[in-house]
């Protein structure tokens, strides 16, 4: 190998070595760059996380120091990820710039947070001090709070939390807000007065100076407007209240006029309302109503006759006054007349219910299967009748109406009702029948006869009366009205002439039904006049006892037909009168009988007079010219049973 060739080989080897060296350097450079990139990525990731934490960190005083320490530590930790000292040094130099930017940012962040907190604290201080100053009863304390607040505003400006312009604005807003708040604590009238006074001079030296003059004018006008609105509302409310009170007074007047009880204090109050509102006519009506209410209360338990006594007394007083009677007397008399008429109507309709309302008596319960309750009911009905003069009515309206429904079922219904009412006994049964069927005289006669101890043919006389109407409809040929009237006129009409007209008609209707039933039972088809007198006698209570003796019904006295007392035979009647002396006659008649000139009527003459029945066993004595009276002027009524 030549020297030249040897040199060429050496150069070639040298080039190869350099190439290898260069390749190794390039590889190391790439590795350093990769490590630096990883370190920087880690650094930035942790810095971003740190920055996020900072946003939520409220410890602003130590935040900058802690942030610096954490960021430096992140830089140191990530620098260890680079093995090459040269690359690490370059990396550390590079992140210093990032750290500087981060520190600048955190400084700004901390200041912003402090500024926000400072502004919030200032706002809270201003609000708290304003409320405290407004609530303070001490003017000096309120002034001190205002001064303290303005100092806080100045301090906030010095700390950089607010600008100079904000300082001026907030100071003005604060004192103005305080002044307006204090103004609202005053009534509208006081606001107008205070603001008007403050507008009369530029400076008053009071808190009103804090409000700009133009705003004071607006606030004064607003308060004045509210005052006028309140006054209008007050007048409207007073007018509304007055109208409501008048309406209430009108209602009280209406209620009392309708007879509805109203407490006297309410009436008196209504009168005052009417007078206060110049409602003279209403006040008069209320006074009249008040008087009527008092009278209604006072006379609540009075009977029609008792009311009539006081009506008569007032009428006499009014007449004697010669045209100058007291208005109260006239009102009282007229109202008592109304009360009497109302009481009379109520008594006629339902005496028991009237007594319950007027006297407060308890109406005994009605039990058809319990004779005790029936007796109690009848005793109360008699008590009411005795005191008021009203008819004996043992049933209430509701009870009577319920039984009337049964009557509408015809004969079957009537027989069921008859079976119930007869439990009241002779007087009560007739009274109950009158309530249930006021226009059915035959039914009342049947009710009375149903209580008699009849036997034989007369045993079912009440039933015959009920079913006789249907029997006559089925066989009208049984009846001859002309003959029936003729016979009745001869044997019954004279004897019944003192009985009430409805009772006379009821007796003949009942007799007609008895007659029709009995003839239908034996198959008769035409008028049988001989049976008619027996039917009349049966309707008048005539029956045969177990011994076959006829008791009650038609009898005779001195050749004239009479009505015998229920349960008394003709012989017993004749014997009682024949044996009676003057003392017994006087006792049985309620007093000594006398002529019209006052002279005593001899016993022999008494026993020759006609006997005209006025009730069961009670007779008036007719001498051919008129009826005999007692020495006290009252009619002489002979109770034959008292002669026996």
Wavefront OBJ file of the C-alpha trace (Angstrom):
o trace
v 0.000 0.000 0.000
v 1.428 3.293 -0.930
v 1.747 6.154 1.416
v -0.830 8.044 -0.535
v -3.239 5.262 -0.208
v -2.482 4.930 3.465
v -3.384 8.591 3.928
v -6.601 8.153 2.073
v -7.580 5.318 4.307
v -6.800 7.359 7.369
v -8.934 10.220 6.143
v -11.729 7.843 5.408
v -11.546 6.393 8.884
v -11.452 9.870 10.338
v -14.605 10.820 8.417
v -16.345 7.735 9.673
v -15.445 8.569 13.241
v -16.671 12.111 12.854
v -19.886 10.879 11.368
v -20.388 8.515 14.269
v -19.643 11.313 16.708
v -22.055 13.627 14.991
v -24.738 10.998 15.014
v -24.293 10.416 18.750
v -24.528 14.135 19.457
v -27.667 14.464 17.431
v -29.254 11.576 19.278
v -28.401 13.117 22.644
v -29.790 16.457 21.483
v -33.049 14.805 20.486
v -33.298 12.990 23.830
v -32.684 16.261 25.711
v -35.401 17.974 23.713
v -37.827 15.119 24.391
v -37.138 15.240 28.128
v -37.506 19.014 28.132
v -40.826 18.765 26.277
v -42.128 16.205 28.786
v -40.965 18.318 31.702
v -42.573 21.424 30.254
v -45.847 19.591 29.609
v -45.889 18.330 33.187
v -45.028 21.803 34.407
v -47.844 23.425 32.468
v -50.354 20.748 33.504
v -49.586 21.204 37.190
v -49.538 25.002 36.810
v -52.985 24.949 35.207
v -54.265 22.807 38.106
v -52.650 25.224 40.564
v -54.209 28.196 38.819
v -57.624 26.498 39.074
v -57.146 26.007 42.816
v -56.215 29.652 43.170
v -59.581 30.699 41.714
v -61.341 29.046 44.673
v -58.800 30.050 47.340
v -60.209 32.644 49.749
v -57.027 33.166 51.806
v -55.896 36.185 49.855
v -53.283 37.288 52.409
v -51.015 34.232 51.978
v -52.074 33.256 48.498
v -49.176 34.938 46.665
v -46.526 33.332 48.905
v -48.130 29.912 48.743
v -48.566 30.156 44.988
v -44.866 31.089 44.530
v -43.718 28.182 46.685
v -45.971 25.708 44.882
v -44.931 26.972 41.444
v -41.209 26.840 42.335
v -41.644 23.322 43.614
v -43.369 22.332 40.388
v -40.448 23.823 38.451
v -37.862 21.976 40.539
v -39.717 18.696 40.312
v -40.204 18.853 36.581
v -36.557 19.960 36.025
v -35.433 16.630 37.511
v -37.082 14.966 34.553
v -34.185 16.298 32.351
v -30.850 14.440 32.793
v -28.632 16.745 30.755
v -27.303 19.587 32.908
v -27.126 21.840 29.912
v -30.692 21.026 28.815
v -31.908 21.282 32.428
v -30.295 24.720 32.754
v -31.963 25.850 29.554
v -35.325 24.459 30.814
v -34.975 26.232 34.189
v -34.179 29.469 32.412
v -37.186 28.976 30.161
v -39.745 28.335 32.953
v -38.573 31.405 34.846
v -40.399 33.432 32.227
v -43.542 31.335 32.763
v -43.165 31.680 36.512
v -42.798 35.446 36.206
v -45.962 35.643 34.139
v -47.747 33.394 36.650
v -46.607 35.533 39.573
v -47.768 38.678 37.806
v -51.109 37.062 37.155
v -51.488 35.893 40.742
v -50.572 39.314 42.054
v -53.310 40.787 39.874
v -55.698 38.026 40.929
v -54.992 38.561 44.623
v -55.491 42.277 44.284
v -58.744 41.779 42.384
v -59.994 39.399 45.073
v -58.992 41.819 47.807
v -60.659 44.615 45.887
v -63.872 42.614 45.446
v -63.857 41.648 49.105
v -63.134 45.219 50.090
v -65.965 46.575 47.947
v -68.349 43.903 49.270
v -67.294 44.670 52.811
v -67.799 48.368 52.192
v -71.287 47.749 50.772
v -72.168 45.592 53.790
v -70.788 48.217 56.171
v -72.799 50.927 54.437
v -76.006 48.850 54.604
v -75.478 47.818 58.235
v -74.615 51.342 59.358
v -77.587 52.778 57.440
v -80.021 50.393 59.117
v -78.459 50.989 62.526
v -78.562 54.764 62.064
v -82.214 54.638 61.008
v -83.074 52.438 63.977
v -81.165 54.564 66.487
v -83.329 56.753 68.730
v -80.255 58.876 69.484
v -79.364 61.553 66.934
v -75.707 61.655 68.066
v -75.310 57.913 67.555
v -76.845 58.148 64.102
v -74.453 60.992 63.190
v -71.465 58.981 64.450
v -72.520 56.045 62.267
v -72.717 58.328 59.249
v -69.216 59.678 59.920
v -67.862 56.172 60.438
v -69.310 55.125 57.108
v -67.797 58.043 55.199
v -64.432 57.174 56.773
v -64.827 53.589 55.573
v -65.548 54.857 52.059
v -62.378 57.003 52.151
v -60.317 54.064 53.424
v -61.626 51.891 50.594
v -60.513 54.509 48.084
v -57.073 54.738 49.708
v -56.763 50.952 49.548
v -57.496 51.115 45.837
v -60.820 49.288 46.135
v -62.777 52.167 44.678
v -61.885 55.135 42.542
v -62.025 58.780 43.561
v -65.174 59.207 41.501
v -66.720 56.157 43.197
v -65.756 57.560 46.588
v -67.639 60.785 45.924
v -70.605 58.945 44.390
v -70.906 56.360 47.177
v -70.589 58.969 49.922
v -73.432 60.969 48.351
v -75.533 57.889 47.692
v -75.081 56.697 51.264
v -76.136 59.897 53.025
v -78.931 60.406 50.504
v -80.178 56.842 51.031
v -80.047 57.356 54.782
v -81.971 60.614 54.522
v -84.632 59.074 52.269
v -84.896 56.085 54.579
v -85.360 58.372 57.539
v -87.972 60.285 55.609
v -89.996 57.112 54.969
v -90.139 56.507 58.719
v -92.262 59.628 59.043
v -96.011 59.714 58.353
v -96.918 61.359 55.061
v -98.164 64.501 56.787
v -94.885 64.850 58.688
v -92.948 64.224 55.469
v -94.750 67.111 53.782
v -94.098 69.367 56.756
v -90.386 68.428 57.043
v -89.656 68.708 53.336
v -91.551 71.978 52.991
v -89.526 73.476 55.821
v -86.266 72.237 54.279
v -87.157 73.846 50.961
v -87.611 77.260 52.530
v -83.821 77.635 52.957
v -80.747 76.320 51.190
v -79.267 74.625 54.240
v -81.137 73.480 57.305
v -78.256 71.752 59.044
v -80.300 68.576 59.284
v -80.323 65.248 57.500
v -82.727 66.605 54.887
v -79.758 68.470 53.367
v -78.472 65.101 52.168
v -81.342 64.910 49.654
v -80.930 67.078 46.560
v -83.355 69.971 46.450
v -85.105 68.845 43.281
v -85.643 65.389 44.788
v -86.981 66.930 47.990
v -89.601 68.718 45.927
v -90.555 65.475 44.200
v -90.698 63.579 47.504
v -92.805 66.311 49.080
v -95.261 66.251 46.174
v -95.425 62.452 46.305
v -96.164 62.519 50.033
v -98.827 65.184 49.485
v -100.379 63.051 46.738
v -100.443 60.035 49.041
v -102.019 62.165 51.753
v -104.788 63.260 49.434
v -105.312 59.683 48.249
v -105.419 58.448 51.838
v -107.930 61.148 52.721
v -110.099 60.188 49.769
v -109.807 56.520 50.711
v -110.602 57.343 54.329
v -113.686 59.300 53.340
v -114.706 56.530 50.954
v -114.136 53.936 53.667
v -116.141 55.980 56.144
v -118.874 56.339 53.576
v -118.758 52.620 52.866
v -118.808 51.780 56.566
v -121.670 54.201 57.101
v -123.589 52.601 54.234
v -122.898 49.128 55.614
v -124.149 50.259 59.017
v -127.224 51.790 57.404
v -127.834 48.572 55.452
v -127.508 46.604 58.683
v -129.941 48.970 60.389
v -132.361 48.528 57.462
v -132.053 44.759 57.820
v -132.766 44.960 61.547
v -135.813 47.107 60.797
v -136.990 44.535 58.251
v -136.451 41.602 60.592
v -138.296 43.227 63.466
v -141.071 44.275 61.112
v -141.420 40.619 60.078
v -141.632 39.595 63.718
v -138.153 38.067 63.931
v -136.712 38.543 67.462
v -133.715 40.911 67.501
v -131.731 41.737 70.684
v -132.609 45.179 72.034
v -128.984 46.350 72.088
v -128.778 45.758 68.330
v -131.939 47.798 67.800
v -130.582 50.646 69.969
v -127.307 50.640 68.040
v -129.195 50.694 64.731
v -131.224 53.707 65.923
v -128.004 55.607 66.704
v -126.643 54.774 63.237
v -129.826 56.035 61.591
v -129.770 59.263 63.612
v -126.064 59.854 62.938
v -126.703 59.555 59.203
v -129.859 61.709 59.236
v -132.057 58.720 58.358
v -135.057 59.975 60.320
v -137.583 57.642 58.717
v -135.364 54.649 59.434
v -134.822 55.789 63.021
v -138.603 56.037 63.455
v -139.142 52.561 62.016
v -136.493 51.174 64.335
v -138.045 52.820 67.393
v -141.369 51.334 66.426
v -139.697 47.984 65.783
v -137.905 48.193 69.120
v -141.176 48.808 70.918
v -142.782 45.926 69.051
v -139.871 43.663 69.953
v -140.260 44.524 73.637
v -143.996 43.910 73.450
v -143.492 40.611 71.620
v -141.131 39.469 74.361
v -143.367 40.734 77.170
v -146.536 39.162 75.768
v -144.966 36.005 74.383
v -146.865 33.742 76.793
v -150.145 35.717 76.762
v -153.341 34.143 75.499
v -155.636 35.933 73.041
v -158.068 36.841 75.830
v -155.251 38.249 77.976
v -154.020 40.270 75.020
v -157.537 41.516 74.364
v -157.778 42.840 77.927
v -154.703 45.021 77.409
v -155.891 46.041 73.943
v -159.128 47.258 75.487
v -157.225 49.187 78.172
v -155.015 50.900 75.578
v -157.990 51.672 73.344
v -159.738 53.343 76.279
v -156.612 55.359 77.108
v -156.247 56.496 73.484
v -159.896 57.516 73.291
v -159.712 59.429 76.578
v -156.679 61.388 75.346
v -158.921 63.338 73.007
v -156.735 63.132 69.921
v -153.412 63.684 71.700
v -152.574 60.082 72.399
v -148.965 59.007 72.750
v -147.606 57.444 69.589
v -146.207 54.596 71.665
v -149.712 53.765 72.935
v -151.090 53.606 69.401
v -148.191 51.448 68.217
v -148.542 49.207 71.266
v -152.286 48.733 70.777
v -151.931 47.938 67.078
v -149.075 45.516 67.731
v -151.011 43.774 70.492
v -153.860 43.316 68.031
v -151.394 41.675 65.638
v -150.014 39.474 68.421
v -153.531 38.470 69.430
v -154.493 37.575 65.870
v -151.273 35.607 65.387
v -151.776 33.775 68.673
v -155.390 33.023 67.794
v -154.410 31.665 64.388
v -151.656 29.525 65.898
v -154.017 28.226 68.573
v -156.654 27.374 66.011
v -154.102 25.542 63.863
v -151.951 23.791 66.459
v -152.539 24.632 70.150
v -149.838 22.257 71.402
v -147.116 23.768 69.233
v -148.268 27.255 70.229
v -147.971 26.320 73.903
v -144.509 24.861 73.324
v -143.357 28.121 71.753
v -145.210 30.531 74.041
v -144.916 28.765 77.382
v -141.921 26.564 76.796
v -143.859 23.423 77.705
v -142.597 20.093 76.450
v -145.069 18.201 74.282
v -145.234 14.602 75.564
v -144.262 12.053 72.899
v -147.122 10.244 71.193
v -147.133 6.455 71.419
v -150.404 4.837 70.350
v -149.445 1.667 72.215
v -148.765 3.464 75.509
v -151.912 4.743 77.288
v -149.693 6.747 79.651
v -148.309 8.968 76.893
v -151.781 9.389 75.408
v -153.068 10.492 78.798
v -150.231 12.999 79.224
v -150.849 14.381 75.749
v -154.577 14.775 76.395
v -153.987 16.459 79.762
v -151.716 19.033 78.130
v -154.268 19.640 75.370
v -156.970 20.219 77.988
v -154.713 22.568 79.963
v -154.036 24.656 76.870
v -157.729 24.656 75.989
v -158.773 25.674 79.503
v -156.397 28.644 79.655
v -156.748 29.854 76.079
v -160.267 28.863 75.145
v -158.939 27.043 72.090
v -160.456 23.686 71.121
v -158.938 20.573 72.643
v -156.432 19.345 70.058
v -154.294 16.442 71.276
v -152.307 16.177 68.020
v -149.710 18.468 66.519
v -150.176 19.623 62.939
v -147.516 17.203 61.704
v -149.145 14.245 63.461
v -152.580 15.179 62.149
v -151.234 15.564 58.612
v -149.708 12.098 58.808
v -153.060 10.578 59.756
v -154.858 12.544 57.041
v -152.778 10.665 54.505
v -154.218 7.423 55.871
v -157.782 8.746 55.464
v -157.167 9.223 51.760
v -156.980 5.435 51.429
v -160.744 5.242 51.870
v -162.694 3.095 54.337
v -159.719 0.872 55.188
v -157.572 3.872 56.055
v -160.345 5.482 58.100
v -160.829 2.295 60.120
v -157.098 2.166 60.913
v -157.066 5.807 62.022
v -160.240 5.244 64.045
v -158.576 2.356 65.857
v -155.753 4.697 66.859
v -157.649 7.809 67.948
v -160.161 5.909 70.081
v -157.278 5.263 72.478
v -157.659 8.906 73.564
v -161.037 8.136 75.143
v -164.409 9.833 74.449
v -163.316 13.473 74.547
v -159.852 12.994 73.085
v -161.009 10.744 70.250
v -163.539 13.305 69.005
v -160.987 16.126 69.349
v -158.375 14.161 67.406
v -160.936 13.266 64.729
v -161.842 16.951 64.375
v -158.154 17.737 63.735
v -157.702 14.944 61.231
v -160.993 15.362 59.351
v -162.427 18.820 60.153
v -165.005 18.574 57.353
v -166.082 14.985 58.029
v -168.733 15.163 60.757
v -169.613 11.489 60.388
v -166.008 10.503 61.130
v -166.047 12.578 64.324
v -169.273 10.865 65.437
v -167.674 7.497 64.670
v -164.648 8.437 66.780
v -166.847 9.342 69.738
v -168.982 6.215 69.463
v -165.906 3.988 69.128
v -165.156 4.586 72.817
v -168.562 3.407 74.088
v -168.984 -0.029 75.720
v -171.495 -1.091 73.072
v -172.571 -4.681 72.528
v -174.797 -6.623 70.199
v -176.009 -4.812 67.101
v -174.435 -1.583 68.311
v -171.023 -3.152 68.863
v -169.750 -2.206 65.423
v -171.651 1.062 64.985
v -168.447 3.054 64.383
v -167.421 0.616 61.669
v -170.891 0.884 60.139
v -170.485 4.664 59.898
v -167.167 4.304 58.070
v -168.273 1.694 55.503
v -171.838 3.019 55.078
v -170.820 5.641 52.541
v -169.530 2.963 50.173
v -172.645 0.836 50.829
v -174.913 3.708 49.815
v -172.893 4.352 46.672
v -173.272 0.707 45.756
v -177.050 0.718 46.424
v -178.465 4.285 46.149
v -182.036 2.942 46.095
v -181.834 2.439 49.854
v -182.047 6.165 50.468
v -185.022 8.525 50.317
v -183.765 11.962 51.254
v -187.191 13.571 51.470
v -188.567 10.948 53.839
v -185.354 10.902 55.832
v -185.449 14.684 56.338
v -189.121 14.562 57.325
v -188.601 11.888 59.962
v -185.440 13.510 61.294
v -187.279 16.816 61.555
v -189.906 15.183 63.751
v -187.778 13.074 66.080
v -184.265 14.495 66.105
v -184.005 18.085 64.958
v -185.903 19.587 67.938
v -183.816 17.530 70.364
v -180.565 18.660 68.732
v -181.422 22.334 68.246
v -178.864 23.555 70.800
v -176.057 21.370 69.504
v -173.437 22.997 67.222
v -174.536 22.954 63.562
v -171.561 20.843 62.465
v -172.406 18.293 65.139
v -176.063 18.110 64.040
v -174.963 17.580 60.457
v -172.409 14.992 61.580
v -175.038 13.033 63.515
v -177.362 12.827 60.518
v -174.497 11.903 58.140
v -173.380 9.195 60.548
v -176.975 7.957 60.919
v -177.321 7.800 57.141
v -174.213 5.602 56.888
v -175.374 3.362 59.764
v -178.738 2.952 58.084
v -177.149 2.075 54.708
v -174.740 -0.453 56.230
v -177.405 -2.253 58.247
v -179.860 -2.517 55.361
v -177.136 -3.662 52.969
v -176.185 -6.315 55.483
v -179.708 -7.814 55.350
v -179.912 -7.506 51.566
v -182.490 -4.686 51.403
v -182.717 -2.824 48.124
v -185.079 0.096 48.881
v -185.951 2.680 51.521
v -187.003 1.238 54.911
v -188.300 4.196 56.929
v -188.833 2.215 60.134
v -185.091 1.638 60.448
v -184.121 5.298 60.102
v -184.989 6.401 63.706
v -182.890 3.542 65.075
v -179.952 4.693 62.973
v -180.331 8.272 64.285
v -180.467 6.992 67.856
v -177.349 4.894 67.265
v -175.543 7.933 65.864
v -176.491 9.802 69.043
v -174.830 7.101 71.159
v -177.724 4.747 71.697
v -176.824 1.120 72.361
v -178.073 -1.939 74.237
v -176.086 -3.153 77.180
v -175.431 -6.792 77.988
v -178.822 -6.995 79.701
v -180.603 -5.716 76.624
v -181.321 -2.287 78.125
v -181.155 0.630 75.701
v -178.823 3.326 76.902
v -178.210 6.765 75.439
v -179.468 7.831 72.018
v -183.004 9.099 71.514
v -185.386 9.203 74.456
v -188.418 11.178 75.498
v -189.474 13.635 78.166
v -193.000 14.885 78.672
v -193.959 13.734 75.192
v -190.984 15.401 73.465
v -187.992 13.650 71.953
v -184.727 14.242 73.790
v -181.169 12.967 73.660
v -180.374 10.732 76.603
v -176.999 11.060 78.328
v -174.426 8.565 77.088
v -174.745 5.316 79.023
v -178.004 6.391 80.757
v -181.285 4.556 80.162
v -184.694 6.197 79.850
v -185.749 4.752 83.197
v -182.634 6.037 84.958
v -183.230 9.472 83.459
v -186.863 9.596 84.563
v -186.059 8.315 88.036
v -183.201 10.792 88.592
v -185.396 13.786 87.722
v -188.399 12.488 89.646
v -186.398 11.973 92.841
v -184.417 15.200 92.697
v -185.281 17.976 95.163
v -184.602 21.710 94.891
v -181.138 21.331 96.417
v -180.080 18.698 93.888
v -181.487 20.761 91.028
v -179.523 23.806 92.163
v -176.363 21.712 92.555
v -176.793 20.019 89.176
v -177.482 23.366 87.467
v -174.672 25.367 89.076
v -177.109 27.625 90.938
v -180.751 28.232 91.778
v -183.047 28.572 88.748
v -185.140 31.764 88.655
v -187.694 33.436 86.444
v -186.803 36.498 84.433
v -188.034 38.645 87.356
v -185.637 36.881 89.738
v -188.292 34.823 91.528
v -187.374 31.183 92.242
v -188.818 28.621 89.847
v -190.815 26.027 91.788
v -189.487 22.475 91.628
v -192.736 21.195 90.181
v -192.508 23.656 87.313
v -188.879 22.689 86.646
v -189.867 19.060 86.243
v -192.517 19.991 83.686
v -190.209 21.967 81.390
v -188.746 20.718 78.124
v -185.184 19.376 78.258
v -183.028 20.475 75.331
v -179.576 18.884 75.143
v -176.650 21.293 74.965
v -174.023 18.623 75.500
v -173.728 15.042 76.700
v -176.110 14.849 79.686
v -176.339 18.655 79.981
v -179.706 20.307 79.271
v -181.210 23.736 79.055
v -184.754 24.018 80.511
v -187.358 25.576 78.171
v -190.627 26.874 79.647
v -192.358 27.477 76.335
v -191.195 31.074 76.044
v -187.501 30.902 76.762
v -184.722 29.160 78.621
v -184.392 29.406 82.393
v -181.417 31.242 83.939
v -179.711 31.089 87.325
v -180.021 33.747 89.974
v -176.538 35.003 88.977
v -177.812 35.689 85.457
v -175.950 32.808 83.832
v -177.837 30.126 81.863
v -179.224 27.281 83.983
v -177.584 24.128 82.616
v -178.825 20.916 84.208
v -176.283 18.103 84.422
v -178.570 15.097 84.832
v -175.753 12.855 86.008
v -175.448 15.022 89.116
v -179.064 14.255 89.981
v -178.463 10.531 90.252
l 1 2 3 4 5 6 7 8 9 10 11 12 13 14 15 16 17 18 19 20 21 22 23 24 25 26 27 28 29 30 31 32 33 34 35 36 37 38 39 40 41 42 43 44 45 46 47 48 49 50 51 52 53 54 55 56 57 58 59 60 61 62 63 64 65 66 67 68 69 70 71 72 73 74 75 76 77 78 79 80 81 82 83 84 85 86 87 88 89 90 91 92 93 94 95 96 97 98 99 100 101 102 103 104 105 106 107 108 109 110 111 112 113 114 115 116 117 118 119 120 121 122 123 124 125 126 127 128 129 130 131 132 133 134 135 136 137 138 139 140 141 142 143 144 145 146 147 148 149 150 151 152 153 154 155 156 157 158 159 160 161 162 163 164 165 166 167 168 169 170 171 172 173 174 175 176 177 178 179 180 181 182 183 184 185 186 187 188 189 190 191 192 193 194 195 196 197 198 199 200 201 202 203 204 205 206 207 208 209 210 211 212 213 214 215 216 217 218 219 220 221 222 223 224 225 226 227 228 229 230 231 232 233 234 235 236 237 238 239 240 241 242 243 244 245 246 247 248 249 250 251 252 253 254 255 256 257 258 259 260 261 262 263 264 265 266 267 268 269 270 271 272 273 274 275 276 277 278 279 280 281 282 283 284 285 286 287 288 289 290 291 292 293 294 295 296 297 298 299 300 301 302 303 304 305 306 307 308 309 310 311 312 313 314 315 316 317 318 319 320 321 322 323 324 325 326 327 328 329 330 331 332 333 334 335 336 337 338 339 340 341 342 343 344 345 346 347 348 349 350 351 352 353 354 355 356 357 358 359 360 361 362 363 364 365 366 367 368 369 370 371 372 373 374 375 376 377 378 379 380 381 382 383 384 385 386 387 388 389 390 391 392 393 394 395 396 397 398 399 400 401 402 403 404 405 406 407 408 409 410 411 412 413 414 415 416 417 418 419 420 421 422 423 424 425 426 427 428 429 430 431 432 433 434 435 436 437 438 439 440 441 442 443 444 445 446 447 448 449 450 451 452 453 454 455 456 457 458 459 460 461 462 463 464 465 466 467 468 469 470 471 472 473 474 475 476 477 478 479 480 481 482 483 484 485 486 487 488 489 490 491 492 493 494 495 496 497 498 499 500 501 502 503 504 505 506 507 508 509 510 511 512 513 514 515 516 517 518 519 520 521 522 523 524 525 526 527 528 529 530 531 532 533 534 535 536 537 538 539 540 541 542 543 544 545 546 547 548 549 550 551 552 553 554 555 556 557 558 559 560 561 562 563 564 565 566 567 568 569 570 571 572 573 574 575 576 577 578 579 580 581 582 583 584 585 586 587 588 589 590 591 592 593 594 595 596 597 598 599 600 601 602 603 604 605 606 607 608 609 610 611 612 613 614 615 616 617 618 619 620 621 622 623 624 625 626 627 628 629 630 631 632 633 634 635 636 637 638 639 640 641 642 643 644
